């Protein structure tokens, strides 16, 4: 019997609000783990979650990131309506905004596998499978988490999905940002993921037309269920409703 993952679409939500909700789910999961500490990991009644959200324009900086990777002043950033948050996830600077699928899995990895590297590779595989539906060959770049096109072709490397996670007692939070119809101009004001001289792209940029984002969301959910061997079920209450 497959493990269930409760799915909630948060709609369009500010970064801080979505982050607070993740922290709430994380705290609930950790409390359950503590209460049932006497049970084997597989028997603890923790609940997996998958959140989808679209954020208003925002730059977020990971724990290992450098503030100077934001290339515009705070005044200019604010004039353009872009928020900024230092976060507790891994990774460096990235952008979230309209036309992007942001996914936040809150998973109890003790019920799957206790290997963060394997977890990140699985998240990458989800996007690689979706890209294949559009005849795009997604790939990985050695030492650089995320999903790329032409990662091994100097001068052609471009990232389509950024990732950064946090894990506490093997419970994950934060996740991935998959560029679908994203306005790539926002990336001109940062050094994306702290990686110099490599590009950023989107599904729209690669296929040459705007996509129906709800369709791509369905494809990401399907691939997620396949890669993680889980059943995704709708949460009873959506914050977006």
VOPAGU-2260 file (C-alpha; in pm, 1 decimal, decimal comma):
REM VOPAGU-2260
SITE   aa  ch    i         X         Y         Z
SITE  UNK   A    0       0,0       0,0       0,0
SITE  UNK   A    1     146,0     334,0    -107,4
SITE  UNK   A    2     205,3     613,9     140,4
SITE  UNK   A    3     -26,3     911,3     105,4
SITE  UNK   A    4      87,1    1267,4      44,1
SITE  UNK   A    5    -169,8    1537,6     118,0
SITE  UNK   A    6    -171,9    1796,9    -159,2
SITE  UNK   A    7    -267,5    2160,8    -104,8
SITE  UNK   A    8    -259,3    2435,0    -366,8
SITE  UNK   A    9    -202,2    2762,0    -184,6
SITE  UNK   A   10    -281,0    2974,1    -489,9
SITE  UNK   A   11     -97,1    3306,0    -503,3
SITE  UNK   A   12      54,0    3368,5    -160,9
SITE  UNK   A   13     326,8    3587,7     -17,2
SITE  UNK   A   14     655,9    3418,8      53,9
SITE  UNK   A   15     651,4    3485,8     429,2
SITE  UNK   A   16     299,2    3347,9     469,8
SITE  UNK   A   17     383,2    3028,9     279,9
SITE  UNK   A   18     706,2    2989,8     477,5
SITE  UNK   A   19     514,5    3024,5     805,9
SITE  UNK   A   20     269,3    2757,3     691,1
SITE  UNK   A   21     555,3    2521,7     609,2
SITE  UNK   A   22     702,2    2581,4     953,2
SITE  UNK   A   23     363,1    2502,1    1105,6
SITE  UNK   A   24     341,4    2169,4     920,6
SITE  UNK   A   25     702,1    2090,7    1010,6
SITE  UNK   A   26     637,5    2159,1    1379,3
SITE  UNK   A   27     324,9    1940,0    1374,5
SITE  UNK   A   28     517,9    1655,8    1213,4
SITE  UNK   A   29     806,5    1682,8    1459,4
SITE  UNK   A   30     560,9    1682,1    1750,9
SITE  UNK   A   31     404,5    1358,3    1624,3
SITE  UNK   A   32     749,2    1202,6    1582,2
SITE  UNK   A   33     838,5    1295,7    1939,9
SITE  UNK   A   34     510,0    1166,6    2080,3
SITE  UNK   A   35     553,3     833,1    1905,0
SITE  UNK   A   36     928,3     810,7    1951,8
SITE  UNK   A   37     888,6     458,3    2090,9
SITE  UNK   A   38     759,0     329,5    1757,7
SITE  UNK   A   39     965,5     229,0    1454,2
SITE  UNK   A   40     989,5     508,3    1196,2
SITE  UNK   A   41     755,1     334,0     952,4
SITE  UNK   A   42     481,4     309,1    1216,1
SITE  UNK   A   43     482,3     669,8    1334,6
SITE  UNK   A   44     156,1     838,1    1225,2
SITE  UNK   A   45     321,0    1135,2    1057,4
SITE  UNK   A   46     160,6    1285,9     747,7
SITE  UNK   A   47     340,3    1378,9     426,4
SITE  UNK   A   48     241,7    1704,7     253,2
SITE  UNK   A   49     301,9    1862,7     -87,5
SITE  UNK   A   50     227,0    2232,4    -129,7
SITE  UNK   A   51     209,7    2418,4    -459,7
SITE  UNK   A   52     216,5    2797,3    -461,9
SITE  UNK   A   53     281,3    3094,0    -687,5
SITE  UNK   A   54     460,0    3382,5    -518,2
SITE  UNK   A   55     455,4    3752,5    -602,1
SITE  UNK   A   56     807,2    3857,6    -716,6
SITE  UNK   A   57    1063,2    3780,0    -445,2
SITE  UNK   A   58    1433,1    3703,5    -410,9
SITE  UNK   A   59    1519,8    3448,6    -142,7
SITE  UNK   A   60    1867,1    3386,6      -6,4
SITE  UNK   A   61    1975,7    3048,6     129,8
SITE  UNK   A   62    2192,1    2992,3     436,6
SITE  UNK   A   63    2510,3    2958,3     231,7
SITE  UNK   A   64    2425,7    3248,4       0,5
SITE  UNK   A   65    2592,4    3585,1     -35,3
SITE  UNK   A   66    2396,8    3908,5     -13,2
SITE  UNK   A   67    2615,7    4060,1    -285,5
SITE  UNK   A   68    2463,3    3813,8    -532,7
SITE  UNK   A   69    2172,9    4059,8    -548,2
SITE  UNK   A   70    2300,9    4302,8    -808,7
SITE  UNK   A   71    2057,5    4591,6    -755,1
SITE  UNK   A   72    2011,8    4823,1    -459,7
SITE  UNK   A   73    1732,3    4772,4    -208,6
SITE  UNK   A   74    1574,8    5094,1    -335,5
SITE  UNK   A   75    1569,9    4973,4    -695,7
SITE  UNK   A   76    1444,2    4630,5    -591,4
SITE  UNK   A   77    1160,6    4785,4    -393,2
SITE  UNK   A   78    1079,8    5021,9    -680,3
SITE  UNK   A   79    1033,5    4715,6    -902,4
SITE  UNK   A   80     806,6    4554,0    -642,1
SITE  UNK   A   81    1041,6    4267,7    -559,4
SITE  UNK   A   82    1056,3    4145,3    -200,0
SITE  UNK   A   83    1365,1    3992,3     -36,0
SITE  UNK   A   84    1398,0    3727,1     236,0
SITE  UNK   A   85    1699,5    3555,1     388,9
SITE  UNK   A   86    1581,8    3197,6     455,4
SITE  UNK   A   87    1683,2    2883,8     644,0
SITE  UNK   A   88    1702,1    2662,2     335,6
SITE  UNK   A   89    2016,5    2546,6     164,3
SITE  UNK   A   90    2151,0    2708,9    -148,2
SITE  UNK   A   91    2210,3    3067,0    -254,8
SITE  UNK   A   92    1996,7    3339,7    -414,5
SITE  UNK   A   93    1701,7    3263,5    -638,8
SITE  UNK   A   94    1384,2    3423,0    -770,1
SITE  UNK   A   95    1020,3    3325,3    -721,2
SITE  UNK   A   96     739,8    3486,0    -913,1
SITE  UNK   A   97     437,1    3455,6   -1142,3
SITE  UNK   A   98     445,1    3181,0   -1402,8
SITE  UNK   A   99     655,0    2955,9   -1180,3
SITE  UNK   A  100     553,1    2635,3   -1003,9
SITE  UNK   A  101     694,8    2643,3    -653,3
SITE  UNK   A  102     666,6    2312,8    -469,8
SITE  UNK   A  103     719,5    2259,6     -98,5
SITE  UNK   A  104     723,6    1891,5       3,6
SITE  UNK   A  105     700,5    1833,1     378,1
SITE  UNK   A  106     797,5    1466,9     386,3
SITE  UNK   A  107     903,3    1240,4     671,9
SITE  UNK   A  108    1201,3    1081,6     500,9
SITE  UNK   A  109    1238,1     827,5     781,1
SITE  UNK   A  110     939,0     656,2     621,1
SITE  UNK   A  111    1116,7     656,3     282,9
SITE  UNK   A  112    1496,5     679,8     305,1
SITE  UNK   A  113    1735,3     883,7     516,5
SITE  UNK   A  114    1947,0    1024,8     237,4
SITE  UNK   A  115    1923,0    1394,1     147,0
SITE  UNK   A  116    2128,5    1347,4    -169,4
SITE  UNK   A  117    1888,7    1078,9    -289,0
SITE  UNK   A  118    1594,3    1303,8    -203,6
SITE  UNK   A  119    1735,1    1593,0    -409,3
SITE  UNK   A  120    1806,5    1363,4    -704,0
SITE  UNK   A  121    1444,8    1240,8    -682,0
SITE  UNK   A  122    1311,8    1598,7    -691,0
SITE  UNK   A  123    1528,5    1662,4    -996,2
SITE  UNK   A  124    1393,6    1346,9   -1160,1
SITE  UNK   A  125    1036,5    1476,0   -1121,3
SITE  UNK   A  126    1115,0    1779,5   -1334,7
SITE  UNK   A  127    1323,8    1576,6   -1580,9
SITE  UNK   A  128    1021,8    1351,9   -1641,6
SITE  UNK   A  129     793,0    1650,9   -1698,3
SITE  UNK   A  130    1039,1    1809,2   -1940,0
SITE  UNK   A  131    1049,9    1486,6   -2139,8
SITE  UNK   A  132     678,0    1533,6   -2212,3
SITE  UNK   A  133     783,2    1842,3   -2410,8
SITE  UNK   A  134    1071,4    1665,1   -2585,6
SITE  UNK   A  135    1325,2    1844,0   -2366,8
SITE  UNK   A  136    1621,0    1660,7   -2218,7
SITE  UNK   A  137    1661,9    1779,5   -1863,2
SITE  UNK   A  138    1982,1    1693,9   -1685,2
SITE  UNK   A  139    2203,8    1753,9   -1385,5
SITE  UNK   A  140    2517,3    1961,1   -1344,4
SITE  UNK   A  141    2783,3    1804,9   -1124,2
SITE  UNK   A  142    2794,4    1975,1    -786,4
SITE  UNK   A  143    2505,6    2209,8    -873,6
SITE  UNK   A  144    2165,6    2103,7    -743,6
SITE  UNK   A  145    1871,0    2163,1    -977,4
SITE  UNK   A  146    1766,4    2076,7   -1331,0
SITE  UNK   A  147    1951,0    2202,2   -1635,8
SITE  UNK   A  148    1954,1    2191,6   -2013,0
SITE  UNK   A  149    2285,3    2138,9   -2193,5
SITE  UNK   A  150    2465,0    2121,5   -1858,7
SITE  UNK   A  151    2773,3    1973,3   -2024,0
SITE  UNK   A  152    2789,9    2220,6   -2314,8
SITE  UNK   A  153    3007,6    2521,0   -2220,9
SITE  UNK   A  154    2825,7    2845,0   -2293,6
SITE  UNK   A  155    2490,4    2671,1   -2337,5
SITE  UNK   A  156    2419,9    2570,4   -1975,0
SITE  UNK   A  157    2087,3    2700,8   -1846,4
SITE  UNK   A  158    1891,3    2614,1   -1535,1
SITE  UNK   A  159    1516,3    2559,1   -1551,6
SITE  UNK   A  160    1449,0    2446,3   -1194,6
SITE  UNK   A  161    1620,6    2567,7    -877,3
SITE  UNK   A  162    1613,4    2371,9    -552,1
SITE  UNK   A  163    1692,4    2436,9    -189,0
SITE  UNK   A  164    1573,5    2238,6     111,4
SITE  UNK   A  165    1589,3    2220,5     486,1
SITE  UNK   A  166    1564,9    1897,6     683,9
SITE  UNK   A  167    1496,0    1860,4    1057,2
SITE  UNK   A  168    1488,0    1511,3    1210,7
SITE  UNK   A  169    1448,6    1386,0     852,1
SITE  UNK   A  170    1141,5    1604,4     786,9
SITE  UNK   A  171    1185,6    1821,4     478,3
SITE  UNK   A  172    1065,8    2170,1     392,5
SITE  UNK   A  173    1126,8    2429,1     118,9
SITE  UNK   A  174    1176,5    2259,5    -219,4
SITE  UNK   A  175    1180,6    2353,2    -587,5
SITE  UNK   A  176    1099,8    2640,7    -823,4
SITE  UNK   A  177    1021,2    2526,5   -1177,9
SITE  UNK   A  178    1020,6    2802,5   -1440,6
SITE  UNK   A  179     719,3    2755,6   -1666,8
SITE  UNK   A  180     604,5    3095,6   -1800,7
SITE  UNK   A  181     837,8    3292,6   -1575,0
SITE  UNK   A  182     957,8    3639,2   -1676,3
SITE  UNK   A  183    1330,7    3567,7   -1693,3
SITE  UNK   A  184    1423,6    3937,5   -1676,0
SITE  UNK   A  185    1405,7    3911,5   -1295,9
SITE  UNK   A  186    1711,7    3687,5   -1301,5
SITE  UNK   A  187    1919,3    3967,7   -1456,6
SITE  UNK   A  188    1937,6    4139,2   -1117,6
SITE  UNK   A  189    2090,8    3843,2    -931,4
SITE  UNK   A  190    2360,2    3579,7    -974,8
SITE  UNK   A  191    2116,6    3287,4    -977,2
SITE  UNK   A  192    2210,9    3023,8    -718,8
SITE  UNK   A  193    2545,6    3202,7    -690,7
SITE  UNK   A  194    2659,4    3043,5   -1019,1
SITE  UNK   A  195    2849,0    3277,1   -1251,0
SITE  UNK   A  196    2831,1    3268,7   -1630,7
SITE  UNK   A  197    2545,7    3020,9   -1663,8
SITE  UNK   A  198    2197,1    3098,2   -1788,1
SITE  UNK   A  199    1840,8    3054,8   -1672,2
SITE  UNK   A  200    1553,0    2936,7   -1886,7
SITE  UNK   A  201    1185,6    2843,2   -1869,5
SITE  UNK   A  202     957,7    2588,2   -2029,0
SITE  UNK   A  203     801,8    2869,7   -2233,4
SITE  UNK   A  204    1143,5    2985,4   -2352,6
SITE  UNK   A  205    1236,0    2634,2   -2463,3
SITE  UNK   A  206     914,5    2532,6   -2640,9
SITE  UNK   A  207     836,8    2874,9   -2784,8
SITE  UNK   A  208     487,6    2932,5   -2646,0
SITE  UNK   A  209     313,3    3001,3   -2314,5
SITE  UNK   A  210     186,6    2692,3   -2136,9
SITE  UNK   A  211    -126,5    2629,8   -1935,2
SITE  UNK   A  212      27,3    2623,7   -1589,3
SITE  UNK   A  213    -252,4    2409,5   -1441,4
SITE  UNK   A  214    -168,2    2139,4   -1695,2
SITE  UNK   A  215     200,4    2150,9   -1603,0
SITE  UNK   A  216     107,8    2136,8   -1233,5
SITE  UNK   A  217     -86,9    1817,1   -1301,9
SITE  UNK   A  218     214,5    1675,6   -1482,9
SITE  UNK   A  219     444,5    1761,9   -1191,6
SITE  UNK   A  220     206,2    1596,3    -944,1
SITE  UNK   A  221     186,2    1282,5   -1158,6
SITE  UNK   A  222     564,3    1262,3   -1190,9
SITE  UNK   A  223     608,0    1326,5    -817,5
SITE  UNK   A  224     375,6    1036,6    -734,5
SITE  UNK   A  225     566,0     813,5    -975,1
SITE  UNK   A  226     917,8     905,1    -861,6
SITE  UNK   A  227     839,8     887,5    -488,6
SITE  UNK   A  228     603,6     590,0    -527,4
SITE  UNK   A  229     328,0     763,3    -331,1
SITE  UNK   A  230     -40,3     842,1    -372,9
SITE  UNK   A  231    -121,8    1212,6    -382,0
SITE  UNK   A  232    -458,5    1296,8    -230,9
SITE  UNK   A  233    -626,4    1634,4    -197,8
SITE  UNK   A  234    -611,9    1790,1     144,5
SITE  UNK   A  235    -958,6    1840,1     292,3
SITE  UNK   A  236    -913,2    2213,4     331,6
SITE  UNK   A  237    -721,7    2434,2      90,2
SITE  UNK   A  238    -588,4    2767,3     210,9
SITE  UNK   A  239    -654,4    2899,5    -137,2
SITE  UNK   A  240   -1030,8    2846,4    -103,8
